[in-house]
Amino acid sequence: MKRRLFWIAALAVEVWVLVAMYGKYADVQQRILNVQGQFTERYADLHQEWLQMAGALVLVALILPFTLYYLVQSFRK
């Protein structure tokens, strides 16, 4: 039972993190579109931040299937 609660909590946190990070990702993407072609340094900084957010989103999304798998396994036992 404790293990099941742990995996449910882990899944909830991962989904919350994905939603929060996607919000920031979309915000950075919009800021990139606003400065594109005008301020080269600011564009480069925003593009770097955008790439970092994209990488973090991918990492969290890669962990999600494993969490789901272990959650399903905890219900089968």
Secondary structure in CASP SS format (residue, H / E / C, confidence):
PFRMAT SS
TARGET T0000
AUTHOR 0000-0000-0000
METHOD secondary structure of the structure
MODEL  1
M C 1.00
K H 1.00
R H 1.00
R H 1.00
L H 1.00
F H 1.00
W H 1.00
I H 1.00
A H 1.00
A H 1.00
L H 1.00
A H 1.00
V H 1.00
E H 1.00
V H 1.00
W H 1.00
V H 1.00
L H 1.00
V H 1.00
A H 1.00
M H 1.00
Y H 1.00
G H 1.00
K H 1.00
Y H 1.00
A H 1.00
D H 1.00
V H 1.00
Q H 1.00
Q H 1.00
R H 1.00
I H 1.00
L H 1.00
N H 1.00
V H 1.00
Q C 1.00
G C 1.00
Q C 1.00
F C 1.00
T H 1.00
E H 1.00
R H 1.00
Y H 1.00
A H 1.00
D H 1.00
L H 1.00
H H 1.00
Q H 1.00
E H 1.00
W H 1.00
L H 1.00
Q H 1.00
M H 1.00
A H 1.00
G H 1.00
A H 1.00
L H 1.00
V H 1.00
L H 1.00
V H 1.00
A H 1.00
L H 1.00
I H 1.00
L H 1.00
P H 1.00
F H 1.00
T H 1.00
L H 1.00
Y H 1.00
Y H 1.00
L H 1.00
V H 1.00
Q H 1.00
S H 1.00
F H 1.00
R H 1.00
K C 1.00
END
